[in-house]
Amino acid sequence: MSQQLTASKIGSQLASKLKGISDEKVIKALTVEAWNELKDKIPNPSTFSSRGLSNARKAIKEAFPDSDKPLPGYYHTIQGKGQTPRYEHLALWYLTSNTDRWEIVGDTARKTYVEGLPPLDQQAKQPEQQILTIENMTIENLNLDTETHAIVQDALNHSGMSLADFIKQACKVYGKTLVGKATQVNDLESISTEELLNNKKLRTLPGRAEELAKRAIQALISHNDNATEKSQKWFVSPAAINLLTGSKIPLIKQVFEQYKLMISDHNIKHQLSPYDHRGTGRDIKSEVSITEVKEVNLAAVSQPVVPTNNQETLVESIETTVEPAKQTTAKPSLPKATLIKVIPLDTPTLEIYEILKANPGYKVRVKDGRKAYTHVLIEGGFQTEETGEITPIDK
């Protein structure tokens, strides 16, 4: 039985006992007895008032309607916002959350008590401060959106549970769900790529997006290594992995951070840039399949960059040196800095900037005959090492 029905039943039973009784002491005793029974059934403070007392009082009012004339067992009152002076049944004086009223018996004592109360508008301005706990909060305290509020309210109505018990149960159930999913993370490697990619039940599995991103990187790198023409290859980027897996870019970028040097080496080895497949109309999903990847082994899928003496190639590796006196203050750097040679000298600055952004930790050398300038990425653009000139890029 729901709390509303429980309260209505107790109120109706009280009304039956009060029929024909006008002695205030008897009315008080029966009402306090019903009050205690109601409190046992609905112990939560907020729901006791909103569902318990309100429905019990409603049952009393239906059995003993307000009157504009004095009646046996009634008392005169003007309380209640927007209410007019009236006579209501004495049970309503005692059937309240304000148990101080239980000590006020008789019309004279009631009049003195009521006259000592501040006006209703002042009472509204000076609400009693109460520490909010799970036991006394209401559904409004949760600040839910309209749809969620309605769902929770319907669930409470059907369950007959207090809000506090409902929250505790919801936390328990959802907690078990998350823990259960977390225990499945260790089994990610045993799940096939096709199932991990297409099984809707696994969409919320922790670590799924990152695992798919790793497998897609491996598949794309293997595809490029096995391709015979550059036109068949794809620049390895978060955007490409997003198209292959549907995973969110921020999660993919977290994976890229783990393998950024390897991925950068791979793109440089195959002379790939973000512009290679723009405007070509190619569909990466029709050319690269990740469903055949069974396990992640990124350490073995791509060989390091191999230096070459051919001036027309895009890669030249050089050793960097750090003076002993500067070792204590120098910022951490890669043991090798790879220079990417861009020919000719009039390569657009935006293209240089894009290549630098796509290859973190590398430098770009623009070279034509005897003239050569080396550029490094800085905030908002790039700087030419030989001249110190800064080229800002309006993003």
Buried (B, 14 or more C-beta within 10 A) or exposed (E): EBBBEBBBBBBBBBBEBBEEBEEBEBBBEBBBEBBEBBBEBBBBBBBBBBBBBBBBBBBBBEBBEBEEEEBEBBBBBEEEEEEEEBBBBBBBBBBBEEEEBBEBBEEEEBEEEEEEEEEEEEEEEEEEEEEEEBBBBBBEEEEBEEEEBEEBEEEBEEEBBBBBBBBEEEEEEEEEEEEEBEEBEEEBEEBEBEEBBEEEEBEEBBBBBBBBBBBBBBBBBBBBBEBEEEEEBBBBBBEBBBBBBEBEEEBBEBBBEBBBBBBBBBBBBBEBBBEBBEEEEEEBEEBBEBBEBEEBEBEEBBEEBEEEEEEEBBBBBEEEEEEEEEEEEEEEEEEBBBBBBBBEEEBEBEBBBBBBEBBBBBBBBBBEEEEEBBBEBEEEBBBBEEEEEEBEBEE
